[in-house]
Amino acid sequence: MSLSIPDIVQLLSSRATTWYGQEAVSQLDHALQCAQLAEAAGETDSTVVAALLHDLGHMLGQNDVTDKQVERGEEAHPEKDDLHQFVALPFLRGLFPDSVLEPIKLHVDAKRYLCTVDADYWAGLSPASKHSLVLQGGAFDAERVQAFEALPFWQEAVRLRGYDDLAKVPGALTGDLAHFSQTMSRVALPTQQG
């Protein structure tokens, strides 16, 4: 079942208001900041949409931490990877092209890649990102680096990863969902633009 753009807006408006893991922003703030950073960097509309939706799988997978859990100190690190980079793909496949889907699918592997090719990258990760890296399989070996670099859209995924890492600023100003809905509409497959 494919989501529509109004479905995505509703999902982000209703389910993305909880904390983004152990970061100081909500999932919605994080998504909007990612998209804003991508847009400000001059990325294509497809990469901006991928940045907006890269963590949609967390909302569809229903693994978010509620505000009450945070207040009670129950926001403990997860004990296994939720594979969120794959969860949203079936819901988005009929709506967006591969130029949106592939960076979403690869953004976790992009972190694993960067930990191998950039000596300073790991040191700059937040504690929550370092914890999730372990659950996601850790840094790539040289063979996995080479295989990753052979994939379509791997460079977009690496840039998306950079926006993902920066999009954790409380109170950052961004475009709103209405603004990014227009971007989604421009990227949507022709049969979905209605």
C-alpha positions as CSV (number, residue, x, y, z in Angstrom):
1,M,0.0,0.0,0.0
2,S,1.5,3.3,-1.1
3,L,1.1,6.4,1.0
4,S,0.0,9.7,-0.6
5,I,1.5,13.0,0.1
6,P,-1.4,14.0,2.4
7,D,-0.9,10.7,4.2
8,I,2.8,11.5,4.8
9,V,1.9,15.0,6.0
10,Q,-0.6,13.6,8.4
11,L,1.9,11.0,9.6
12,L,4.6,13.6,10.2
13,S,2.1,15.9,11.9
14,S,0.7,13.3,14.3
15,R,3.5,10.7,14.8
16,A,6.6,12.8,14.5
17,T,6.0,15.0,17.6
18,T,7.8,12.6,20.0
19,W,11.5,12.9,20.8
20,Y,14.0,11.9,18.1
21,G,15.8,9.2,20.1
22,Q,17.9,10.8,22.8
23,E,18.4,14.0,20.8
24,A,17.0,17.4,21.9
25,V,14.5,17.7,19.0
26,S,11.4,16.0,17.9
27,Q,11.3,13.6,15.0
28,L,9.4,16.3,13.0
29,D,12.0,19.0,13.9
30,H,14.7,16.6,12.8
31,A,13.0,15.8,9.5
32,L,12.4,19.5,8.7
33,Q,15.9,20.4,9.6
34,C,17.3,17.7,7.3
35,A,15.2,18.9,4.4
36,Q,16.1,22.5,5.1
37,L,19.8,21.7,5.2
38,A,19.6,19.8,1.9
39,E,17.6,22.6,0.3
40,A,20.0,25.2,1.5
41,A,22.9,23.2,0.1
42,G,21.3,23.3,-3.4
43,E,20.4,19.6,-3.5
44,T,17.9,18.3,-6.1
45,D,14.2,18.1,-5.0
46,S,14.6,14.3,-4.8
47,T,17.4,14.6,-2.3
48,V,15.5,17.2,-0.3
49,V,12.5,14.8,-0.1
50,A,14.8,11.9,0.8
51,A,16.2,14.1,3.6
52,L,12.7,14.9,4.8
53,L,11.6,11.3,4.8
54,H,14.7,9.3,5.7
55,D,13.4,8.4,9.2
56,L,9.8,7.8,8.2
57,G,10.3,4.1,9.0
58,H,10.6,5.0,12.7
59,M,7.1,6.3,12.6
60,L,5.7,3.5,10.6
61,G,7.6,1.0,12.8
62,Q,6.0,2.5,16.0
63,N,9.3,2.4,17.9
64,D,9.3,6.1,19.0
65,V,9.9,7.2,22.6
66,T,7.0,9.2,24.0
67,D,7.4,12.3,26.0
68,K,6.1,10.5,29.1
69,Q,8.8,7.8,28.7
70,V,11.4,10.5,28.6
71,E,10.0,12.2,31.7
72,R,10.2,8.8,33.5
73,G,13.7,8.2,32.3
74,E,12.7,5.2,30.2
75,E,14.3,6.5,27.0
76,A,17.0,3.8,27.2
77,H,19.0,3.0,24.1
78,P,17.3,0.4,22.0
79,E,18.8,-3.1,22.2
80,K,18.4,-4.0,18.5
81,D,18.4,-2.2,15.1
82,D,14.8,-1.4,13.9
83,L,15.9,-1.4,10.2
84,H,13.9,1.8,9.8
85,Q,15.7,2.6,6.5
86,F,13.8,-0.3,4.9
87,V,10.4,0.0,6.7
88,A,9.1,3.0,4.8
89,L,10.2,1.8,1.3
90,P,7.1,-0.3,0.5
91,F,4.9,2.7,1.5
92,L,6.8,5.1,-0.7
93,R,7.6,3.0,-3.7
94,G,4.5,3.8,-5.7
95,L,4.8,7.5,-4.9
96,F,8.5,8.5,-5.4
97,P,11.3,7.5,-7.8
98,D,14.5,5.7,-6.9
99,S,16.2,9.1,-6.6
100,V,14.3,9.5,-3.3
101,L,14.1,5.8,-2.2
102,E,17.7,4.8,-2.6
103,P,19.3,7.6,-0.4
104,I,16.7,6.7,2.2
105,K,17.6,3.0,2.0
106,L,21.3,3.8,2.1
107,H,21.5,6.5,4.8
108,V,22.4,4.0,7.5
109,D,25.1,2.3,5.4
110,A,26.4,5.8,4.7
111,K,27.1,6.3,8.4
112,R,28.9,2.9,8.4
113,Y,30.8,4.0,5.3
114,L,31.8,7.4,6.7
115,C,33.1,5.8,9.9
116,T,35.6,3.9,7.7
117,V,36.7,6.6,5.2
118,D,36.7,9.6,7.5
119,A,38.8,9.3,10.6
120,D,37.1,12.3,12.3
121,Y,33.6,11.2,11.4
122,W,33.0,8.8,14.3
123,A,34.3,11.3,16.9
124,G,31.7,13.8,15.8
125,L,28.7,11.4,16.2
126,S,26.3,12.0,19.0
127,P,26.2,9.3,21.7
128,A,22.9,8.0,20.4
129,S,24.3,7.7,16.8
130,K,27.4,5.9,18.2
131,H,25.1,3.4,20.0
132,S,22.9,2.8,16.9
133,L,26.1,2.3,14.8
134,V,27.0,-0.7,16.9
135,L,23.4,-2.1,16.4
136,Q,23.6,-1.4,12.7
137,G,26.8,-3.5,12.2
138,G,29.6,-1.0,12.9
139,A,32.0,0.5,10.4
140,F,32.5,-1.1,7.0
141,D,35.6,-3.0,6.0
142,A,37.4,-2.1,2.8
143,E,35.4,-4.6,0.7
144,R,32.1,-3.1,1.9
145,V,33.4,0.4,1.2
146,Q,34.1,-0.5,-2.4
147,A,30.7,-2.2,-2.8
148,F,28.9,0.8,-1.3
149,E,30.7,3.2,-3.7
150,A,29.4,1.0,-6.6
151,L,25.7,1.6,-5.7
152,P,23.5,4.2,-7.5
153,F,22.8,7.2,-5.3
154,W,25.5,6.4,-2.8
155,Q,26.9,10.0,-3.0
156,E,23.4,11.4,-2.3
157,A,23.1,9.1,0.7
158,V,26.4,10.3,2.1
159,R,25.3,13.9,1.7
160,L,21.9,13.0,3.3
161,R,23.9,11.5,6.2
162,G,25.7,14.7,6.7
163,Y,22.4,16.6,7.0
164,D,21.0,13.9,9.3
165,D,24.0,14.4,11.6
166,L,23.5,18.1,11.7
167,A,19.7,18.2,12.1
168,K,19.6,18.1,15.8
169,V,19.5,21.8,16.8
170,P,16.7,22.8,19.2
171,G,14.7,25.7,17.8
172,A,16.3,25.8,14.4
173,L,14.2,27.7,11.8
174,T,13.0,25.6,8.8
175,G,10.4,25.5,6.2
176,D,7.2,23.9,7.3
177,L,5.4,20.8,6.1
178,A,3.4,22.8,3.6
179,H,6.6,24.1,2.0
180,F,8.1,20.6,1.7
181,S,4.8,19.2,0.5
182,Q,5.2,21.3,-2.6
183,T,8.7,19.7,-3.0
184,M,7.2,16.3,-2.6
185,S,4.6,17.1,-5.2
186,R,7.3,18.1,-7.7
187,V,9.1,14.8,-7.2
188,A,6.2,12.5,-7.1
189,L,5.8,10.0,-9.9
190,P,3.6,11.3,-12.7
191,T,0.8,8.9,-12.0
192,Q,0.7,10.2,-8.4
193,Q,0.7,13.9,-9.1
194,G,-3.0,13.8,-9.7
